Structure formats: structure tokens, C-alpha cells
Amino acid sequence: MAKEQQKAFHHRASLKQKNKPFKRRFATKNSLRDKSKGRTQRASVKGKVLRKHSRADRRNAVRTEQRKKRSELLTSTRIFTGRHRAPKIVAVIPLCANTDTSRIVRNLFECVDESYDECAGTTRVLNVARFKQSIQFVEVARNVLDILDVAKVADYMVMGVSADEEVDAFGEHCLSAIQNQGHVGVFPVVQGLDLVAAKRRGDVRKSLQSFMTHFFPDADKVYAADSATDLQSVLRMVTTQAPRGIRWRDTRPYMLAERVEFDASAADPQVGRLAITGYIRGANLSANRLIHIPSFGDFQIEHILAVPVAMEAAAGAAIEEDDEPVEIDRADPALQDSLVAANEPDQLNNEQTWPEDAEMDAWKTQMAQMEQQEQEAERANGDRVVRVPKGMSAYQAAWIPEDDDEDEDSDSDMSDDDEDMDGEYSDAESMASDSAEQEYEEIDAAGANSVNEADDQDEDLLSAEEEAAHLKAYLKERERRNRDDAQFPDEVDTPMDRQARERFARFRGLQSFRTSPWDPYENLPLDFARIFQFENFKRTQQRVLRATQSAPVRVGMRVRIVLQNVPRDVIAKENAGRPFVVFALHQYEHQMSVVHFTVTRSADYEEPVRSKDPLVVHFGFRRYTVRPLFSQHLHGGATVNNVHKFERFLKPGEISVGTMFAPIQFGTVPVSLYLPTSHDGALPTLVGTGSSLHANPSRILAKRVILTGAPFKIHTRGAVIRYMFFNSDDVNWFKPVQIYTKYGRVGHIRESLGTHGYMKCFFDGPIKQMDTVCMNLYKRVFPKWNTELWSEHNQTDEQKRQWIGPVVEPSVAMEI
């Protein structure tokens, strides 16, 4: 009985309250993230059955991949096999002053018991019967332009070095330039190794091997030019290996010319047809595309003829090309690319009405009155006496206005905002003249208009000492501005003699530099009406590159390309014995657009490089004279509003983006920037290297200006700021723009205090007395239409001399 009293009775828990479970589809992101604990669920591919592959399936997948790679290898090497095979191009480049390239090629011929033709020029073809291959050797002189052109089309490169002389600065510059634009397989060959003592030959090989590995890590051995065994090894690797291509050149047709013929026109002997014979490489060619000749420009194709030559006949001897070439493609006038590179803007497109006769008569009367006033001013100006620095001519004095307020305003505008970068030289001149003690004199401005033009030119010319002083002041000013930009980037003093809202009328404030909207087609200059823009650049590029697959002229064919309307100066380059290289353009690549490229400043060049400085850009296979603008490069891609900060100087150690007007370029090509004239007078001065980006006219380059002020009084979150503006109207004008401090506080202008530019501001926290208040203003800048084709023939003797390296004659080298 007692046990029954101790045992309690419990009902089944069916009446216990149960809450409705929380539905996952209405859960918050944070709760789902906490519940998953970092695990992610991969979405299954629609229509794809996920199952474990058997061993047979895996083997079949491996065999399929092997067949695919083998097919790609056969396709790349097919043009070098067969009776009508194309020879492999081997460039022989001298890196030392006493390197004899002809002797290296002679030894290569003799190591396989082939005769060396002395009268063949700089290009010779070697048929290696043992490997059933043909090799075309191209001997290059010590010229940077020729070396770069041949390296762009070569399949292999033989670098000639000397055993008794180090590679000079010219050779190192050539190696760096080849490395920047992309290179193929390299074989270092040393001359004069047999003249070195036997004990030192190993050390010489190790030293040269270490030097070449620094530029070309794949060059794992140095070959002796006087050893038949080493040269046979070089020929064996050249003939048996598949050439390693360069991606940017293999997507377009190119050719190393074997023969160039010029047929002058009957109407104009200076213009005619140019026939170029050689093997098509890279990609298929169509007669509707354009041909680019370096230093001369783009030309249209009239027709293309097939001129095959058999490397092997039935008896094993080479035969000549056919007597009657066969035409395989002719340009279609309806589909041929035009030589028109830019549009003609219609400046009257926005005009709504035509002026009436009454308006035209009123304008003519007004113009007549203005001319009469100018004549009266000239007569009155004849008796004017001007106080000028000693040495100034009467013609120069006539241009000095009586009221200098406008000049002072323009000078302050130029110095504050740095609007006109081309006026930098004149600013340096004024600084140099102010610093020196000059004597002034009074001169009569009469007769200034009747001065002879020749006398004016003689008076305006500066002496050598004055020119050197002005240049020194100009370089010193550039160095100062570069130093100030690095220490205080984009900071500008507010002018005290004019209102800030007029000074910065074209600037605007942005709530967020990355996300604030900015219309890319707002207030565009007239030059943007001349360019071309694609709706989808990447899709157009894919379509254009895919169109080359169906072109009638196949890779590996020996053809004769006939160009029309070619100047006679082109044939002079071939007569000089220099390599003649041509490239074919894709569709639309002749039209102008806004082109961008990445650039990294060279560590060897320490002088400041400013936006809009004249530079020579090697853009793939084309060369231009440009004045690019530099801007920041974002590694994560473009911003939401596609706005990028403009850079006044090319900063060392950072990747920047250059912008210029240039022809469209499909694909990524290497870019190198040089100075127009050598910095030291001996070698070309490399400024920077990089690669091309897509053409995008809607990329916005925003020039930033930072106005700074100092705290005057601080009370918790509020403060009185001064020295940012100097009148109350400017404070009210820039009141909507957000301000910030260098210590990270963000605020806004509440109201103006007084009439001297003091203003009450509020921030998100208390600021310090040592802090600086800043305001960012932005203005869009545009490149100038100043891109020109760089031509070697238009350069001065001093500019041509910088591309040529020192040479020691073979006879002199033997005596040494």
C-alpha cells in the first residue's frame, strides 16, 4: 500500500503545446549563414547526371585529351612539313660590338655540309635534308628597330655573344625590349671561345649562362660558334621542336618579305603598286583587309597571287617557283576596308534655323565696326611707350596690354589648377626671369607692325646660354611639382583674388567616387564625334577573330601580295638590306577610338613623367607619337560609374592606365613607352612598359582638386573652419559638397560666418586642432587629338642615332 502511494500517475503528453516550426524560406540571411556554419551547397547542373565514372570512362577521357593535343600539335607544325613547306625563321642577333653574325650563319651551313652563298644578302635559306626541314636565317644589324621587328616574326632567336667582350649597354637594352614584347625560343651562341685558355672556358660558359638565364630562363645552355657538334645540336632542336608561338601575333596574319618589287604609277611616279612575296604566318588572310608596314602606315590590297616553290623535287633538288602565279583572292570594293580612319563631325548638326538676310546684314555691320576699332587701336598704339625688360624687341612690346589684370588672372588660373600643362615652360621662364635681377627700359611701340618677319625671328631667338638657363629652370620646376604631388597629392590653394565658384566652375562634388552617377556622354568635346565605338567590344572582337578562319589565303602558303597607292619611299627600306616585315589588320582596326593601356614605370628612368608629355609608344606592331593621359588602375575591375582618378604624374612602382586617341586594337598586345629623344644621347630611353586594354570611350578620367582649410574653433562635433574660402558667396555655393578631415572625420557645411570665408561645419565626431579639413572636387579630362604615326624617316639625325648600337668591324675584332 505504501508503494502505491509513492508511485505517481502521469498522463501521456499529448496535450502539450507545440509551436509552429520556423519556415526556412522566410529565414534571414544571417540565420541561414549561422546555421550552415560555412558550408556551401553547389547547385546541380541542369540536365547533367552526376555519377561516378568507371575506369574505362576515365581512360577514354584521357585518350580524347591526348588526341586533341596531338591534333593541335600537328596543325601548328603542318606548315613546316611537305614539299611546299614554309621555312622556320631564325633571327641571328648580335649582342656585342664585335659579334659577326655572318660568320655564325656560315658555321651553321658548314656543319651540315651545305654551301654558304656570299651574295645572298642578309636572308638565307638552309634545307636540312636529314630532318626534312628548312630554316631561314635573318642576319640583323645592331639596330633596335630592326631587332624588334625581326623578333616579332621569328620562330627562334640565336643570340650572338663574345667570349672576350661583355654584352654592352646596347645589348642589354635589346634583351629587355625583346623580353617586354614577348619572345620565342632562344639559343645563346658564343664566338671566340676557342681563343680562350682551356682552363677559363668553363668559367666563361658559366658567366654567359648566368647572364642569359636572367633574361631568358629557358636558355639552359650556351653553344660554341666554332664547334660543329654544338651547332648541329642547335639545328637539331630547331628542326625537331615545335616553335613556341607568341599569343598576340598568332591571332593575325604576318609576313617576313623575301622579295619586294615596286611598280611606279604612270600618273605619279612617286606612288605605285608594291608586290611583297613571302609566306603567310599566324592566321589566314583576306584581300579585303589592310596591310600595315611599320613606319609607313596602312595600305589596301589589290589582289593576292599564289607563288609556291617546292623545297624538294622528285630528284631531291629544289625547283624554282611557277612562271604563271595563280590569283587566289581579289579585293571586293563593297567589302574592302576603307582607309578613312575618323568620322567627319557635322558642326551644323545642332543648328535649327538658317540666319535671315537681316541678321546677316547686322553681323556684317558689326564686323566692320570691329575692324575699324582695331585699326584705330593700332594707330593709337603707335605712340605708346612701354616699360619692358632690357633686350625685348618693339614687336614683342606691342603685344603687352596696358592693363595687366587679365594676364595676372590667367597666370593664377594656370598655376592653381594646372589646367594647361603645355604652359609649364612659360611658367618656368617667368620664374627664372623674376629670380634674376633685370634692368628695365622704355621702348617705343611704333613701327612694331612694320618690322620685317626675318628680323623678328632673329630677335626672338635665344642664345645658347639663355636656352640652357631656361631649360634648367623648366626641369627644376617639373621636379618641384612632382615632389609636391607626391607629398600633397591633388591639393590646390584657393585663389584669393577671384571667386572660387568661377575658378572651379567646371568641377563638381561626388557623394561617392565609386558609385555616384556620372553620364559618360555629357559635354563631350568635338573630337569624340570623330571616333568609333562598339556596342559590345568583346563580342565584336570574337566575331572578327572568328572571321579569319574562313579567309581564302591559308597559313603556310607562299603568296605575292600586291598593294596599291604605296609611296616610293617604302622600297628604300628594302634596298638598304634591312628586314621587311608586314602585318595584316583585322576589320575595324584602322578606325580611331579611345584606346587604353596599362603601364608600369621603368626603374631605370628617374625623371618625372607627366601626363600629356610627348612619348613614342610601341603598340604591338605599330608605333605612334602620342601625349597620353594617366589614370589609376583598379585591379578589381571598373567601378560602378566607370570613373577613374586622373594622375598628373606617372608614379614609380604602381600600375597606371594610359589613355590616348589611337586606332582600334583587338587582343592584348605589349606596349613600350620611349622618349622622343634619348635622355643620355646614347641609347633609347625606356619610360615604361605594359599591355593594351580594350577601346572604351565611356571610361571617365576625373581630375581631382582638394581644397583644404584649418580649424579655427572647435566645440564637440562642431567647428569653425577658415582658409578654405575667402568670401561668403563661395561658402554658400559649395555648401552641398561633403567635407572630410585627414584623420577620418566626415561632415558638411552648416552656414557661413562673416564675409571672409569662415564657415561653421558639423562632423560625425570631434576633430582635433591639428587636423586638416578637405573638400574633393572633380572634373572630367579628355585626351587630345595629337596621335601621329611614328616614322623613322621623319626623325632627325640625332634621333636616328639613338637606335643604332656601336659596331666593331670583323677585321678590327680579330686584331684585338
Disulfide bonds with the S-S distance in Angstrom:
none
